[in-house]
Amino acid sequence: MLFDRVVAVEVVPHGGRVYDLSMAHEGHNFVAEGFVVSNCGVRLLTSHLTLEELLPKQKELADTLYRLIPSGVGSERKDVRFSKRELREILKEGAGWLIRRGFGYPEDLHFIESEGRLPWANPDKVSDRAFERGAPQIGTLGSGNHFLEVQYVDEIYDGEVAEAFGLFPGQVTVLIHTGSRGLGHQVCQDYVERFLKVAPRYGIELVDKQLAAAPIQSPEGQDYLQAMAAAANFAFANRQLIAHFVREAFEAVGYTPRDHGLRVLYDLAHNNAKFEEHGGKRVLVHRKGATRAFGPGHPEIPPEYRRVGQPVLVPGDMGRYSYVLAGTEKAMAVSFGSSCHGAGRKMSRHQAKRVARERNLVKELAERGILVRAATRATVDEEMPEAYKDVSVVVEAVQGAGIGRKVARLRPLIVVKG
């Protein structure tokens, strides 16, 4: 059997329950498929550029990014396509496959969680329909709350950690938020249906079919873990290809590679399940809307950051700010090395569109120096800043709880939405 029996732990922010390892028992030995639907994550690129150097080309860059990086429901790339054989290799090898073919720099891989690859991935556990949906979508943002933002560092809270991360005041950064697109969604759909069929066999009673689960050691659980890892590798590769086209966009408007110096500060997931060691036990940690926040000294943190803790990326909304935190030792002790991954909504999408109906949010944001490029007005309206909690309040709570350490605040300049 590919995966041994382990304890399953769900890490969910905003009121979700976290199981104490001391309470672990056989009933927790499961994989909950619906928790990890899209294998989403975020990647932060840092540059050599300053706010003053970027502003003269802000509009041109916004237009170029929107042209080079497809976004929106069902968005597809037409300039770069991969065969099914190549896609199978991407599902096995993740971001590294693209880097070895010139889509990025070799050092990018060093600063991606798990080096951009979950090694237990098995493309044979991914359906033909998932392949069909994913093939044209690699290198695209998708829709909903997925985005690309050009930002700048407007506040440094911890100079020592900021220096280790390569951050400085006024620095231009790029934050990319997306996941495994239609491929990951299809993997979810396929295995929800399969788990529902076998639930009675394992004595699993569900109040909601989206909570479909199977024992880790069952054939269904084993198959899903391999398919989920393949989808996660697709997500790592998706962000890698987008980062490649971000660099091309900067170069297209006149910044040479030496000028922009865009490098990966970190790339990490906030929607997957991973095997980790906690409290002397091997556990399967489900992070749904939560993100890894390993503390100083952890061997999975790149050596450049190991002394200060893992970078933790916390996006806000398109009108205010995002944050860079550092993981802590306390997070390792009380939250399975996890923190929140963002602000969280306070309005439904339907409610946000109703509130925004009489407003021109693109114009409002432009008047504040934020240029928005989006596939539809509906996307902008449902993602209006007021639809989200103020992420600064969330981050203060995270710091107050000791599971994250504030490092820097980032303000948006350009937003590309689906």
KOLVO-468542 format. One record per residue (C-alpha): residue in three letters; z, x negated, y negated. Coordinates in steps of 0.5 Angstrom, whole numbers, padded with zeros to 4 digits, always signed. Layout:
BEGIN
ALAZXY/...
end
This chain:
BEGIN
MET+0000+0000+0000/LEU-0002-0003-0007/PHE+0004-0001-0011/ASP+0011-0001-0008/ARG+0017+0004-0009/VAL+0019+0003-0016/VAL+0023+0008-0021/ALA+0019+0012-0026/VAL+0022+0012-0033/GLU+0019+0016-0038/VAL+0019+0013-0045/VAL+0018+0019-0050/PRO+0020+0019-0058/HIS+0021+0024-0062/GLY+0027+0028-0058/GLY+0024+0026-0051/ARG+0029+0024-0046/VAL+0030+0017-0043/TYR+0033+0016-0036/ASP+0038+0011-0036/LEU+0037+0006-0030/SER+0044+0007-0028/MET+0042+0014-0026/ALA+0036+0012-0022/HIS+0034+0016-0016/GLU+0029+0018-0011/GLY+0027+0024-0015/HIS+0025+0019-0021/ASN+0020+0015-0016/PHE+0013+0019-0019/VAL+0007+0017-0023/ALA+0006+0023-0028/GLU-0001+0023-0030/GLY-0001+0028-0036/PHE+0003+0023-0040/VAL-0002+0018-0040/VAL-0008+0021-0042/SER-0012+0017-0046/ASN-0010+0010-0046/CYS-0010+0010-0053/GLY-0007+0004-0057/VAL-0008+0000-0064/ARG-0011-0007-0066/LEU-0009-0010-0072/LEU-0014-0016-0075/THR-0011-0020-0081/SER-0016-0024-0085/HIS-0016-0030-0090/LEU-0018-0025-0096/THR-0014-0022-0101/LEU-0014-0015-0105/GLU-0017-0018-0111/GLU-0023-0021-0107/LEU-0024-0015-0103/LEU-0024-0009-0109/PRO-0031-0011-0111/LYS-0034-0010-0105/GLN-0030-0004-0103/LYS-0035+0002-0103/GLU-0041-0003-0100/LEU-0036-0005-0094/ALA-0034+0003-0093/ASP-0041+0005-0092/THR-0042-0001-0087/LEU-0036+0000-0083/TYR-0038+0008-0082/ARG-0045+0006-0081/LEU-0044+0000-0075/ILE-0038+0004-0072/PRO-0040+0011-0069/SER-0034+0016-0070/GLY-0033+0024-0069/VAL-0033+0028-0063/GLY-0038+0026-0057/SER-0040+0020-0062/GLU-0044+0014-0058/ARG-0047+0007-0059/LYS-0054+0007-0059/ASP-0055+0000-0060/VAL-0051-0003-0055/ARG-0051+0000-0048/PHE-0048-0002-0041/SER-0051-0001-0034/LYS-0046+0003-0029/ARG-0046-0004-0026/GLU-0044-0007-0032/LEU-0039-0002-0034/ARG-0035-0003-0027/GLU-0034-0010-0029/ILE-0031-0008-0035/LEU-0027-0003-0032/LYS-0024-0009-0028/GLU-0024-0014-0033/GLY-0022-0011-0039/ALA-0023-0014-0046/GLY-0025-0021-0043/TRP-0031-0019-0040/LEU-0034-0017-0047/ILE-0031-0024-0050/ARG-0035-0028-0045/ARG-0041-0024-0047/GLY-0040-0026-0054/PHE-0037-0020-0057/GLY-0031-0023-0060/TYR-0028-0030-0060/PRO-0024-0033-0054/GLU-0017-0033-0058/ASP-0018-0026-0059/LEU-0015-0025-0051/HIS-0009-0029-0052/PHE-0006-0024-0057/ILE-0008-0017-0053/GLU-0002-0014-0049/SER-0003-0016-0042/GLU-0009-0020-0044/GLY-0013-0014-0045/ARG-0013-0013-0037/LEU-0009-0009-0032/PRO-0011-0013-0026/TRP-0010-0007-0021/ALA-0015-0003-0024/ASN-0020+0000-0019/PRO-0027+0003-0021/ASP-0028+0006-0014/LYS-0022+0011-0016/VAL-0026+0013-0022/SER-0031+0019-0022/ASP-0038+0019-0023/ARG-0037+0024-0028/ALA-0032+0019-0032/PHE-0037+0014-0032/GLU-0043+0018-0035/ARG-0038+0020-0040/GLY-0036+0013-0042/ALA-0042+0009-0041/PRO-0045+0011-0048/GLN-0038+0011-0052/ILE-0035+0004-0051/GLY-0035+0001-0058/THR-0034+0008-0062/LEU-0028+0011-0065/GLY-0028+0018-0063/SER-0024+0024-0066/GLY-0018+0027-0068/ASN-0012+0022-0070/HIS-0017+0016-0068/PHE-0019+0012-0074/LEU-0020+0005-0077/GLU-0017+0003-0084/VAL-0018-0003-0088/GLN-0011-0004-0091/TYR-0007-0010-0095/VAL+0000-0012-0095/ASP+0004-0009-0100/GLU+0011-0011-0098/ILE+0014-0017-0094/TYR+0021-0015-0091/ASP+0022-0021-0087/GLY+0019-0027-0089/GLU+0020-0031-0083/VAL+0017-0026-0078/ALA+0011-0025-0083/GLU+0010-0032-0083/ALA+0010-0033-0075/PHE+0005-0027-0075/GLY+0001-0030-0081/LEU+0002-0024-0086/PHE+0002-0025-0093/PRO+0003-0021-0100/GLY-0004-0018-0102/GLN-0007-0020-0095/VAL-0013-0015-0093/THR-0012-0013-0086/VAL-0016-0008-0081/LEU-0012-0003-0076/ILE-0016+0000-0071/HIS-0013+0006-0067/THR-0017+0009-0061/GLY-0017+0009-0053/SER-0021+0010-0047/ARG-0025+0016-0050/GLY-0029+0021-0045/LEU-0028+0016-0039/GLY-0020+0016-0040/HIS-0020+0024-0041/GLN-0024+0025-0035/VAL-0020+0021-0031/CYS-0014+0025-0033/GLN-0018+0032-0032/ASP-0020+0029-0025/TYR-0013+0027-0023/VAL-0009+0033-0026/GLU-0013+0037-0021/ARG-0012+0033-0015/PHE-0004+0033-0017/LEU-0004+0040-0017/LYS-0007+0041-0011/VAL-0002+0037-0007/ALA+0004+0038-0011/PRO+0007+0043-0006/ARG+0006+0038-0001/TYR+0011+0034-0004/GLY+0016+0039-0006/ILE+0014+0039-0014/GLU+0015+0045-0018/LEU+0012+0045-0025/VAL+0013+0049-0031/ASP+0007+0046-0034/LYS+0001+0044-0030/GLN+0000+0038-0036/LEU+0006+0035-0032/ALA+0003+0034-0026/ALA+0006+0028-0022/ALA+0005+0025-0015/PRO+0010+0020-0012/ILE+0008+0013-0013/GLN+0007+0011-0006/SER+0003+0017-0004/PRO-0004+0016-0003/GLU-0006+0021-0010/GLY-0001+0016-0014/GLN-0004+0010-0011/ASP-0011+0012-0013/TYR-0009+0015-0020/LEU-0005+0008-0022/GLN-0012+0004-0020/ALA-0016+0009-0024/MET-0011+0009-0030/ALA-0011+0002-0030/ALA-0019+0002-0030/ALA-0019+0007-0036/ALA-0014+0002-0040/ASN-0018-0003-0039/PHE-0024+0001-0042/ALA-0019+0002-0048/PHE-0018-0005-0049/ALA-0025-0007-0048/ASN-0027-0001-0053/ARG-0022-0004-0059/GLN-0025-0011-0057/LEU-0032-0008-0059/ILE-0030-0005-0065/ALA-0027-0011-0067/HIS-0033-0015-0066/PHE-0037-0010-0071/VAL-0032-0010-0076/ARG-0033-0017-0077/GLU-0041-0016-0077/ALA-0039-0011-0083/PHE-0035-0016-0087/GLU-0041-0021-0086/ALA-0046-0016-0087/VAL-0043-0015-0094/GLY-0043-0022-0096/TYR-0037-0025-0093/THR-0038-0031-0088/PRO-0034-0032-0082/ARG-0030-0037-0086/ASP-0029-0033-0092/HIS-0026-0027-0088/GLY-0023-0031-0082/LEU-0021-0024-0078/ARG-0017-0025-0073/VAL-0013-0021-0068/LEU-0006-0021-0070/TYR-0004-0016-0064/ASP-0007-0011-0060/LEU-0002-0006-0056/ALA-0002+0000-0052/HIS+0002+0007-0054/ASN-0001+0011-0048/ASN+0000+0008-0041/ALA+0004+0007-0035/LYS+0006+0000-0033/PHE+0010-0004-0028/GLU+0016-0008-0031/GLU+0023-0011-0030/HIS+0029-0008-0033/GLY+0036-0008-0031/GLY+0034-0012-0025/LYS+0030-0007-0023/ARG+0022-0006-0022/VAL+0020+0000-0026/LEU+0014+0004-0028/VAL+0015+0005-0035/HIS+0011+0011-0038/ARG+0010+0010-0045/LYS+0007+0017-0049/GLY+0007+0016-0056/ALA+0011+0010-0055/THR+0009+0003-0055/ARG+0012-0004-0052/ALA+0017-0007-0057/PHE+0019-0013-0053/GLY+0025-0018-0056/PRO+0025-0025-0057/GLY+0024-0030-0051/HIS+0020-0025-0047/PRO+0015-0029-0043/GLU+0010-0024-0044/ILE+0010-0025-0051/PRO+0005-0030-0054/PRO+0008-0037-0055/GLU+0006-0036-0062/TYR+0011-0030-0063/ARG+0016-0031-0058/ARG+0021-0034-0062/VAL+0021-0028-0067/GLY+0019-0022-0062/GLN+0013-0018-0060/PRO+0009-0015-0066/VAL+0010-0008-0066/LEU+0004-0004-0070/VAL+0006+0003-0073/PRO+0001+0007-0076/GLY+0002+0012-0082/ASP-0002+0017-0085/MET-0009+0015-0089/GLY-0006+0017-0096/ARG+0001+0013-0095/TYR+0002+0006-0091/SER+0003+0003-0084/TYR+0008-0002-0082/VAL+0009-0008-0078/LEU+0015-0009-0074/ALA+0018-0014-0069/GLY+0021-0012-0062/THR+0028-0014-0061/GLU+0033-0015-0056/LYS+0037-0009-0057/ALA+0030-0005-0055/MET+0030-0009-0048/ALA+0037-0006-0047/VAL+0037+0001-0049/SER+0030+0003-0049/PHE+0026-0001-0044/GLY+0023-0005-0049/SER+0020+0001-0053/SER+0019+0003-0060/CYS+0016+0009-0063/HIS+0008+0009-0064/GLY+0007+0013-0071/ALA+0010+0018-0075/GLY+0008+0024-0071/ARG+0005+0031-0074/LYS+0009+0036-0078/MET+0003+0041-0078/SER-0001+0043-0073/ARG-0009+0042-0074/HIS-0010+0049-0075/GLN-0004+0049-0080/ALA-0007+0043-0084/LYS-0014+0046-0085/ARG-0011+0052-0088/VAL-0007+0048-0093/ALA-0013+0044-0095/ARG-0018+0049-0095/GLU-0018+0049-0103/ARG-0017+0042-0104/ASN-0022+0036-0104/LEU-0018+0031-0100/VAL-0024+0026-0100/LYS-0024+0026-0108/GLU-0016+0026-0108/LEU-0016+0020-0104/ALA-0021+0016-0108/GLU-0017+0017-0114/ARG-0012+0014-0111/GLY-0016+0008-0109/ILE-0017+0010-0102/LEU-0025+0011-0100/VAL-0025+0016-0094/ARG-0031+0016-0089/ALA-0031+0022-0084/ALA-0036+0025-0079/THR-0034+0032-0082/ARG-0029+0035-0087/ALA-0025+0039-0082/THR-0023+0032-0079/VAL-0021+0030-0086/ASP-0017+0036-0087/GLU-0013+0036-0080/GLU-0011+0029-0082/MET-0009+0030-0089/PRO-0003+0026-0091/GLU+0002+0032-0091/ALA+0000+0034-0084/TYR+0005+0028-0082/LYS+0012+0025-0083/ASP+0013+0020-0088/VAL+0013+0014-0083/SER+0017+0010-0088/VAL+0023+0015-0085/VAL+0021+0014-0078/VAL+0021+0006-0079/GLU+0028+0006-0082/ALA+0031+0010-0076/VAL+0028+0005-0071/GLN+0031-0001-0075/GLY+0037+0003-0076/ALA+0037+0004-0068/GLY+0036-0003-0067/ILE+0030-0002-0063/GLY+0025-0005-0068/ARG+0025-0010-0074/LYS+0021-0009-0081/VAL+0017-0014-0082/ALA+0011-0012-0087/ARG+0008-0005-0090/LEU+0001-0004-0090/ARG-0003+0000-0095/PRO-0010+0004-0094/LEU-0016+0002-0098/ILE-0022+0005-0093/VAL-0021+0010-0088/VAL-0026+0011-0082/LYS-0025+0018-0079/GLY-0028+0022-0073/
end
